[in-house]
Amino acid sequence: MKAVRIEDGRPTVVDIDSPKGEGVLVNIVSSSICSSDFHLIDVGAVEGRIIGHEFAGTTPDGTAVAVEPMIGCGVCRYCVEGERRECEGESSFMGVRSDGGMAEQVIVDPAMLVRLPSGLDVGIAALVEPLAVAAHLLRRVALLDGERVGVIGAGTMGLATVAILRGRGVEPALFARYDHQKVAGEKLGASLVGEDGFDVIIDAVGTTASMTEGVQRVRPRGRIGLVGTLWEPVVLDIRLSGKEVSIISSAGYSGVAPDRDFDLAARVLAERPDIADAVVTHRFPLDAAVEGFAVAADRASGAIKVMFDV
């Protein structure tokens, strides 16, 4: 089967044997590139690994599924509570610590399967993963009715956060860098204008500049939620202390079926499949993965989410 493996720091299409072992076989239909994939490649964390943690497909009986790529021991206190990323036993994260889903087939633990709502096109269901990340952040932020929300950054994660917010009836203000991101944000229902003094700012970038902007835009004693991974150290603006702003970090997803962040994300995408129209800017066959990664790396060219049809 075909797969995308990182070799010498570059994504490479390879032919490998089909997976074998215990678990459920998933025939992958859609897989997409996450911005974190580039960081993982750059630091050598996925060298020799089949990459990809955003993917969906079908089981041998035809069931359409997304796959939550995180798996824990299933018995420790964190796993029982649905906080698998904190597993005290043996855990794995597909596409990072083990081979991932940028391939034609994978075998996964049954607990990782997220059955898709009837009618949801599995060809866009790789988006369930980033939507689940956004859903988890908003669970952490604990948004209250009537609170004003601003989103800084309009890459996939910023737009996924807009989509989840709109599903909750909130119209956020979106602060985007590129014109094509602004167009996507408007399609999803965000406002492109908003005065400072937000109750909650969502930082979907994770840099010193975005954090400084967030501190500026949030009201005193407001909250900043981090959905962007801090890949480098960040210098915090002194106004953070003066305004008594709370920073709420977030990582991955959690929950217990049928109320996992993944389940919520799948329902949101089923209700609004037009999310894909706004976010997915490029599609390639898996054979063209090298080209797909090159396009995804150039955000100024108009790329937001690059997806592979497997």
DALIN-V582538 format. One record per residue. N is the residue number from 1. RES is the residue in one small letter. OMEGA is omega in radians with two decimals (* if undefined). Layout:
N:RES:OMEGA, N:RES:OMEGA
This chain:
1:m:3.12, 2:k:3.11, 3:a:3.10, 4:v:-3.11, 5:r:3.11, 6:i:-3.13, 7:e:-3.10, 8:d:3.06, 9:g:-3.12, 10:r:3.04, 11:p:-3.06, 12:t:3.09, 13:v:-3.09, 14:v:3.00, 15:d:-3.10, 16:i:3.09, 17:d:3.06, 18:s:-3.08, 19:p:3.09, 20:k:3.09, 21:g:-3.11, 22:e:3.13, 23:g:-3.11, 24:v:3.09, 25:l:3.05, 26:v:3.03, 27:n:-2.98, 28:i:3.14, 29:v:3.13, 30:s:3.11, 31:s:-3.06, 32:s:-3.11, 33:i:3.04, 34:c:3.13, 35:s:3.12, 36:s:3.10, 37:d:-3.13, 38:f:3.12, 39:h:3.14, 40:l:3.09, 41:i:-3.07, 42:d:-3.11, 43:v:3.09, 44:g:-3.05, 45:a:-3.08, 46:v:3.12, 47:e:-3.13, 48:g:-3.06, 49:r:2.90, 50:i:-2.99, 51:i:3.03, 52:g:3.06, 53:h:3.05, 54:e:-3.09, 55:f:-3.14, 56:a:-3.13, 57:g:-3.11, 58:t:3.05, 59:t:-3.11, 60:p:3.12, 61:d:3.08, 62:g:3.13, 63:t:3.11, 64:a:-3.06, 65:v:2.77, 66:a:-3.12, 67:v:3.00, 68:e:-2.96, 69:p:-3.11, 70:m:3.12, 71:i:3.10, 72:g:-3.12, 73:c:3.09, 74:g:-3.06, 75:v:-3.14, 76:c:-3.05, 77:r:-3.12, 78:y:3.12, 79:c:3.14, 80:v:3.12, 81:e:3.13, 82:g:-3.14, 83:e:-2.98, 84:r:-3.13, 85:r:-3.13, 86:e:-3.06, 87:c:3.13, 88:e:3.14, 89:g:-3.13, 90:e:-3.12, 91:s:3.14, 92:s:3.06, 93:f:-3.04, 94:m:-3.12, 95:g:3.12, 96:v:-3.14, 97:r:3.07, 98:s:-3.12, 99:d:-3.03, 100:g:-2.92, 101:g:3.05, 102:m:-3.03, 103:a:-3.13, 104:e:-3.13, 105:q:2.97, 106:v:2.97, 107:i:-3.07, 108:v:3.02, 109:d:-3.14, 110:p:-3.12, 111:a:-3.11, 112:m:-3.09, 113:l:3.07, 114:v:-3.10, 115:r:-3.09, 116:l:3.07, 117:p:3.13, 118:s:3.09, 119:g:3.12, 120:l:-3.12, 121:d:-3.14, 122:v:3.11, 123:g:3.05, 124:i:-2.96, 125:a:2.97, 126:a:3.11, 127:l:-3.14, 128:v:-3.10, 129:e:3.12, 130:p:3.06, 131:l:3.11, 132:a:3.08, 133:v:3.11, 134:a:3.13, 135:a:3.13, 136:h:3.11, 137:l:-3.10, 138:l:3.01, 139:r:3.14, 140:r:-3.09, 141:v:3.13, 142:a:-3.11, 143:l:3.12, 144:l:3.13, 145:d:3.06, 146:g:-3.14, 147:e:3.10, 148:r:-3.05, 149:v:3.00, 150:g:3.14, 151:v:3.11, 152:i:-3.12, 153:g:-3.07, 154:a:2.88, 155:g:-3.11, 156:t:-3.05, 157:m:3.07, 158:g:-3.14, 159:l:3.08, 160:a:3.11, 161:t:3.06, 162:v:-3.10, 163:a:3.13, 164:i:3.09, 165:l:3.13, 166:r:3.08, 167:g:3.10, 168:r:3.11, 169:g:-3.14, 170:v:3.05, 171:e:-3.09, 172:p:2.93, 173:a:-3.09, 174:l:3.11, 175:f:-3.00, 176:a:-3.10, 177:r:-3.02, 178:y:-3.11, 179:d:-3.12, 180:h:3.06, 181:q:3.10, 182:k:3.11, 183:v:3.13, 184:a:3.14, 185:g:3.10, 186:e:3.10, 187:k:-3.11, 188:l:3.07, 189:g:3.10, 190:a:2.97, 191:s:3.14, 192:l:3.09, 193:v:3.11, 194:g:3.09, 195:e:3.12, 196:d:-3.10, 197:g:-3.14, 198:f:3.04, 199:d:-3.11, 200:v:2.98, 201:i:3.03, 202:i:3.10, 203:d:-3.13, 204:a:-3.14, 205:v:3.08, 206:g:3.10, 207:t:3.08, 208:t:-3.12, 209:a:-3.11, 210:s:3.10, 211:m:3.09, 212:t:3.10, 213:e:3.13, 214:g:3.11, 215:v:3.10, 216:q:-2.98, 217:r:-3.08, 218:v:3.11, 219:r:3.02, 220:p:-3.10, 221:r:3.04, 222:g:-3.07, 223:r:3.02, 224:i:3.10, 225:g:-3.10, 226:l:3.00, 227:v:3.04, 228:g:3.13, 229:t:3.09, 230:l:-3.10, 231:w:3.08, 232:e:3.12, 233:p:-3.12, 234:v:3.05, 235:v:-3.08, 236:l:3.11, 237:d:-3.11, 238:i:3.13, 239:r:3.08, 240:l:-3.14, 241:s:-3.11, 242:g:-3.14, 243:k:-3.13, 244:e:-3.12, 245:v:3.07, 246:s:3.05, 247:i:-3.12, 248:i:3.14, 249:s:-3.11, 250:s:3.12, 251:a:3.02, 252:g:-3.00, 253:y:-3.12, 254:s:3.11, 255:g:3.14, 256:v:-3.14, 257:a:0.13, 258:p:-3.10, 259:d:3.04, 260:r:3.00, 261:d:3.12, 262:f:3.13, 263:d:3.10, 264:l:-3.12, 265:a:3.12, 266:a:3.12, 267:r:3.13, 268:v:-3.13, 269:l:3.10, 270:a:3.13, 271:e:-3.10, 272:r:3.12, 273:p:3.10, 274:d:3.02, 275:i:3.13, 276:a:3.13, 277:d:-3.12, 278:a:-2.96, 279:v:-3.08, 280:v:-3.09, 281:t:-3.10, 282:h:3.06, 283:r:3.14, 284:f:2.93, 285:p:-3.11, 286:l:3.11, 287:d:-3.08, 288:a:-3.07, 289:a:-3.14, 290:v:3.09, 291:e:-3.14, 292:g:3.11, 293:f:3.11, 294:a:3.12, 295:v:-3.11, 296:a:-3.11, 297:a:-3.07, 298:d:-3.08, 299:r:-3.11, 300:a:-3.11, 301:s:3.14, 302:g:-3.13, 303:a:2.95, 304:i:3.11, 305:k:3.06, 306:v:-3.05, 307:m:3.08, 308:f:3.00, 309:d:-3.00, 310:v:*
